[in-house]
Amino acid sequence: MILIIFALLGTTYMRNFTWRDDGTLWEDVLKKNSGKPRIYNYLGIFYFKKHHYAKAIELFQMAIAIDPSYYEPYFNRGLLYDEMGQFDMAISDINDAISLNPLYWQAYNNLGMVYGKLGNFDKAIEQFNKSITINPTNFLAYYNRGFTYVLMATYDLALTDLNKAIEIDNEHAEAYATRGTVYLKIGETALAASDFQQACNLGYTQGCNMLQHLH
């Protein structure tokens, strides 16, 4: 038996910057822009990436204190609480971000992830639906909704979503491996092998391992 060992995928940080591993750079920027909440937010992300969670939380809170209508630090603090396993606080912060920006599709996706971790699959699906409604070309929400359907053993809906996710991003190894697991569950061994091979070809070690288990 091959176990499902994949995970939900989410937005890691609010901004996809090329960060320099130089904390003094961002501290210097903060000194010159002490009244700008975005700098506190960006520096909070820096410390988040370095796993200095207490410092990151402090900086996100300072950004919020300067501008309570600024949604990004709520979201980032929510991601941090999620990573720390403090799911109630993560839900609260991500919901605050959504209240400030109702079209924030990434936040709905990550909120769905938190509900998924809590085993509340219906609420997770609801959030992924909202994310997809706002952004229909959103790979993450299709993948995560498909993955959640796998956990619910609703394989037909899982396949529909995973097919769509792969249509959007046909080089995402984990999507092939997850779809391969679904094919295996419904007895389509040849299709499973094909997907595991594709995942392996894309450099996903677990896909290679799962392919070996079939032989």
C-alpha positions as CSV (number, residue, x, y, z in Angstrom):
1,M,0.0,0.0,0.0
2,I,1.3,3.5,-0.9
3,L,0.5,6.1,1.7
4,I,-0.4,9.7,0.7
5,I,2.5,11.7,2.1
6,F,2.1,14.9,0.2
7,A,0.9,18.2,1.6
8,L,-1.2,21.2,0.9
9,L,0.6,24.0,-0.9
10,G,0.4,27.6,0.0
11,T,1.8,31.0,-0.3
12,T,4.9,31.1,1.8
13,Y,5.3,34.8,2.2
14,M,3.2,37.7,1.0
15,R,5.9,39.1,-1.3
16,N,8.2,37.2,-3.7
17,F,11.3,39.4,-3.3
18,T,14.9,38.4,-3.8
19,W,15.9,38.7,-0.3
20,R,19.6,39.3,0.7
21,D,20.7,37.4,3.7
22,D,21.8,40.5,5.4
23,G,19.7,41.6,8.3
24,T,21.7,44.8,8.8
25,L,20.6,46.0,5.3
26,W,16.9,45.8,6.3
27,E,17.6,47.3,9.8
28,D,19.3,50.2,8.0
29,V,16.3,50.7,5.7
30,L,14.0,50.6,8.7
31,K,16.0,53.4,10.4
32,K,15.6,55.6,7.4
33,N,11.9,54.8,7.0
34,S,10.7,54.2,10.5
35,G,7.2,55.5,9.8
36,K,6.5,53.2,6.9
37,P,4.6,50.0,7.8
38,R,5.7,48.2,4.6
39,I,9.3,48.3,5.9
40,Y,8.3,46.6,9.2
41,N,6.4,44.1,7.1
42,Y,9.3,43.3,4.8
43,L,11.7,43.1,7.8
44,G,9.2,40.8,9.5
45,I,9.3,38.5,6.5
46,F,13.1,38.5,6.6
47,Y,13.0,37.3,10.3
48,F,10.2,34.8,9.4
49,K,12.5,33.2,6.8
50,K,15.3,33.0,9.4
51,H,12.9,31.3,11.8
52,H,13.2,34.2,14.3
53,Y,9.5,34.0,15.0
54,A,9.2,36.3,18.0
55,K,11.1,39.1,16.2
56,A,8.9,38.6,13.1
57,I,5.7,38.8,15.1
58,E,6.9,42.0,16.8
59,L,7.6,43.6,13.4
60,F,4.3,42.5,11.9
61,Q,2.5,44.0,14.9
62,M,4.4,47.3,14.5
63,A,3.3,47.4,10.9
64,I,-0.3,46.9,11.9
65,A,0.0,49.5,14.7
66,I,1.1,52.1,12.2
67,D,-1.6,51.2,9.6
68,P,-4.4,48.9,10.8
69,S,-5.9,48.9,7.3
70,Y,-2.7,47.4,5.8
71,Y,-3.6,43.8,5.1
72,E,-0.3,42.2,4.3
73,P,1.2,41.9,7.9
74,Y,-2.0,40.3,9.1
75,F,-1.6,37.6,6.4
76,N,2.1,37.2,7.1
77,R,1.5,36.9,10.8
78,G,-1.2,34.4,10.1
79,L,1.2,32.3,8.0
80,L,3.7,32.4,10.9
81,Y,1.1,31.3,13.4
82,D,0.2,28.5,11.0
83,E,3.8,27.4,10.8
84,M,3.9,27.4,14.6
85,G,0.8,25.3,14.9
86,Q,-1.3,28.0,16.5
87,F,-4.1,27.5,14.1
88,D,-6.8,29.6,15.8
89,M,-4.6,32.6,15.7
90,A,-3.7,31.9,12.1
91,I,-7.4,31.7,11.2
92,S,-8.1,35.0,13.0
93,D,-5.2,36.9,11.3
94,I,-5.9,35.5,7.8
95,N,-9.6,36.4,8.2
96,D,-8.6,39.9,9.2
97,A,-6.5,40.2,6.0
98,I,-9.5,39.0,4.0
99,S,-11.8,41.6,5.7
100,L,-9.4,44.3,4.6
101,N,-9.0,42.9,1.1
102,P,-11.9,40.6,0.1
103,L,-10.3,39.8,-3.3
104,Y,-7.2,38.4,-1.8
105,W,-7.2,35.0,-3.4
106,Q,-4.0,33.9,-1.7
107,A,-5.5,34.4,1.7
108,Y,-8.5,32.2,0.9
109,N,-6.1,29.5,-0.3
110,N,-4.0,29.6,2.9
111,L,-7.1,29.7,5.1
112,G,-8.3,26.6,3.4
113,M,-4.9,25.0,4.2
114,V,-5.3,25.7,7.9
115,Y,-8.8,24.2,7.9
116,G,-7.4,21.2,6.1
117,K,-4.8,20.7,8.7
118,L,-7.5,20.8,11.3
119,G,-9.4,18.1,9.4
120,N,-12.3,20.5,8.7
121,F,-12.4,19.5,5.0
122,D,-15.8,21.2,4.2
123,K,-14.5,24.6,5.3
124,A,-11.3,24.0,3.5
125,I,-13.1,23.3,0.2
126,E,-15.3,26.4,0.8
127,Q,-12.1,28.6,1.0
128,F,-10.5,27.0,-2.0
129,N,-13.7,27.6,-4.0
130,K,-13.5,31.3,-3.1
131,S,-9.9,31.5,-4.1
132,I,-10.7,29.9,-7.5
133,T,-13.7,32.2,-8.0
134,I,-11.4,35.2,-7.6
135,N,-8.5,33.7,-9.6
136,P,-9.6,30.9,-12.0
137,T,-6.0,30.4,-13.1
138,N,-4.9,29.7,-9.6
139,F,-2.8,26.5,-9.5
140,L,-2.5,26.4,-5.7
141,A,-6.2,26.3,-5.0
142,Y,-7.0,23.7,-7.6
143,Y,-4.2,21.5,-6.3
144,N,-5.2,22.0,-2.7
145,R,-8.9,21.4,-3.4
146,G,-7.9,18.2,-5.3
147,F,-5.7,17.1,-2.5
148,T,-8.5,17.7,0.0
149,Y,-10.8,15.6,-2.1
150,V,-8.2,12.8,-2.0
151,L,-8.3,12.9,1.8
152,M,-12.1,12.8,1.6
153,A,-11.8,9.7,-0.8
154,T,-13.8,11.7,-3.4
155,Y,-11.6,10.6,-6.2
156,D,-13.6,11.8,-9.2
157,L,-13.6,15.4,-8.0
158,A,-9.9,15.0,-7.0
159,L,-9.0,14.0,-10.5
160,T,-10.9,16.9,-12.0
161,D,-9.1,19.4,-9.9
162,L,-5.6,17.8,-10.3
163,N,-6.1,17.6,-14.0
164,K,-6.9,21.4,-14.0
165,A,-3.9,22.1,-11.8
166,I,-1.6,20.2,-14.2
167,E,-3.2,22.1,-17.1
168,I,-2.2,25.3,-15.4
169,D,1.3,24.2,-14.4
170,N,2.4,21.1,-16.3
171,E,5.9,21.1,-14.6
172,H,4.7,20.7,-11.0
173,A,6.1,17.4,-10.0
174,E,4.0,17.0,-6.8
175,A,0.7,17.4,-8.8
176,Y,1.7,14.5,-11.0
177,A,2.6,12.4,-7.9
178,T,-0.6,13.2,-6.2
179,R,-2.7,12.4,-9.3
180,G,-0.7,9.2,-9.6
181,T,-1.8,8.3,-6.1
182,V,-5.4,8.8,-7.1
183,Y,-5.1,6.6,-10.2
184,L,-3.6,3.9,-7.9
185,K,-6.5,4.2,-5.5
186,I,-9.0,3.6,-8.4
187,G,-7.0,0.8,-9.9
188,E,-5.5,2.6,-12.9
189,T,-2.0,1.3,-12.3
190,A,-0.6,2.2,-15.8
191,L,-1.8,5.8,-15.4
192,A,-0.4,5.9,-11.9
193,A,3.0,4.7,-13.2
194,S,3.0,7.3,-15.9
195,D,2.4,10.1,-13.4
196,F,5.0,8.8,-11.0
197,Q,7.5,8.6,-13.8
198,Q,6.7,12.2,-14.8
199,A,7.1,13.4,-11.2
200,C,10.4,11.5,-11.0
201,N,11.5,13.1,-14.3
202,L,10.8,16.5,-12.8
203,G,13.1,15.7,-9.9
204,Y,10.6,14.7,-7.3
205,T,12.3,11.9,-5.3
206,Q,9.0,10.7,-3.8
207,G,7.7,10.1,-7.3
208,C,10.7,7.9,-8.0
209,N,10.2,6.0,-4.8
210,M,6.5,5.4,-5.6
211,L,7.3,4.2,-9.1
212,Q,9.7,1.7,-7.6
213,H,6.9,0.4,-5.3
214,L,4.9,-0.5,-8.4
215,H,7.5,-2.8,-9.8
